[in-house]
């Protein structure tokens, strides 16, 4: 009986690995996403069924990762980062080209290696700073910049500004939490502001410059490059306070909104559920971020805290950039709305990130010595 009791407790500890608050918030956002996707994808049969399958896979991956202690995750840092860089180099050499971008690799199935760097880069940086805990010097931050800069440079060359932005955000979160000073960050921001018109702007591709100019003035080409932003903002505004009602949105159903099941699903939601619906959705994302920050703050080790902070930044950046680009306050960069947009790859990445946070929460207590 005692052995059975021990066995059951061990089994239960493996099954009940989800942080209840985090899992419920993710489930609620996914539920809103399915309801919105049903309306947005009404002309695309099978989208809801496919997304439900993606959600099941997401929770499965989340459960698997939540069962891996942070100490074990540390062992994967160097191999995963190195493998990711190798795949990015392979993409640069002989990757598939679609719509003018070389982002994919055919290895029997078509994969996008840049996606894994959203996890691999913060994992590597957290490992690096953990190894130097208590003895950090300025050159350690230089090394961290190189660790971050190599994959970001390779991803930006594909070009894939959206993924590069997410990798930078996750990596920068690790560097900041490791102890980067505010003075240095302000100096870095001032330097970047100076370099934008003289160095960074000329390095951008023509279509990337067009996206920035379109964000600043969509009416410069209202029937061309600015059409989608204008239509998405019209959809958001036409929702009013209460929205037009589920399945009653016109911008998406009349095909005015581009990619309305993926990158622009927030416009569909805003039109049908209005300001009140947006308030509920933003509140759920806010609570999600707060819960993630609490998990990071209570982490048992520096590595766990840095990694959890980076995963939190991934959630925040996904949500902020997507809502911002659909609302016309940031350039369109092809970032999905977390746990809502249709798609399997991004949902898989988000599931891994959530699993890491749950692992950190589950292993938050150190053995007292």
C-alpha positions, 0 to 999 in steps of 0.5 A, a space after each residue: 500500500 505504501 509503495 502504491 501510494 508513493 507510486 501514485 504521488 510520483 505519477 500525480 506529480 508528473 501529470 499535474 504540472 500545469 500552473 493553474 492560473 497560467 493554463 486557465 488564462 491561455 485556455 480563455 484566450 484560445 477559446 476567444 481565438 476559436 470563436 473569432 476564427 470561426 467567423 474569420 475563417 467561415 470561407 476557409 473550411 477546416 480552419 477551426 478543426 486544424 486550429 483545434 488540432 494545433 491547440 491539442 498539440 500545443 498543450 501536449 508540448 506544454 505538458 512535456 516541457 513543464 516536466 523538464 526541470 530548469 537544470 535539465 534545460 540548461 544542458 540543452 542550451 549549447 546544443 540547441 543554439 549551435 544546431 539553430 545557427 547551423 540551420 540558419 546557415 543552411 537556410 542562407 546557403 540553400 533555403 527555399 524562397 517564397 515571396 522574395 524571402 529565403 526563410 525555409 528549409 526542406 528536410 523532408 518537411 518544410 521547416 522555418 529554423 528561425 522560429 526555434 531561435 526565439 527559444 534557443 537564444 534566451 536559453 543560451 544567454 540565460 546559461 551564459 549568465 548563470 555560469 558567470 553569476 556573481 562575477 559579471 564584467 562588461 566584456 560578458 555583456 559584449 559576449 552576450 551581444 555577439 550571442 544575440 547578434 549572430 542569429 539576429 543578423 542571419 534572420 534579418 538577412 532572410 529577410 524576416 524582420 518580425 522574427 528578428 524583432 521577437 528574438 531581439 526582444 527575448 534576448 534583450 530581456 535576458 541581458 537586462 535582467 542579468 544586470 545591464 545598467 539603465 544608463 547604458 540602455 539610455 545611451 544605446 537608445 540614443 545611439 540607435 536614434 542617431 543611427 536610424 536615418 544614417 545607417 539603419 534606414 539605408 540597410 533596409 529593403 525597399 519593402 521594409 522602408 515602404 512599410 515604415 512610410 505606410 505606417 506613418 501615412 497610409 494615405 500615401 498609397 490608399 489603394 496599394 500599400 496602405 490599403 490593408 492598414 486603412 481597412 484594418 483600422 476601419 474595422 477596429 473603429 466600426 466595432 464601436 462600443 459593443 461591436 457588430 456582433 459575432 459573424 456580422 463583421 463586414 470588413 473580413 467577410 467582404 475580404 477587405 481585411 488581409 490575412 484575417 485568420 492569421 496576422 489580422 485576426 485582431 481586426 476581425 475580433 474588434 469589429 465584431 466585439 467592439 471596445 468592450 471585447 477589446 478591453 476583455 482581451 487586453 485584460 486577459 493578456 495583461 493578467 497573463 503577463 503579470 502571472 508570468 512576471 510573478 513566476 519569473 520573480 519567484 524563480 529558484 535560480 538566476 538561469 530560471 529567472 532569466 529564462 522565465 523573463 525572456 518567455 514573458 517578453 516573448 508573450 508581450 512582444 507578440 501581443 504588442 506588435 500584433 495589436 500595434 501593426 493592426 492598429 497602424 502604430 507599428 509597421 506590418 511585420 507579420 507577427 501573429 496574435 499569441 494563442 489566437 491567430 491561426 497557425 501551428 508553428 507559432 502556437 508550438 513556440 508559444 506552447 514551449 515558452 509556456 511550458 518553460 514558465 510552468 517548469 520554472 514555477 514547478 521547481 521554484 523551491 530550492 532545497 534548504 541546506 
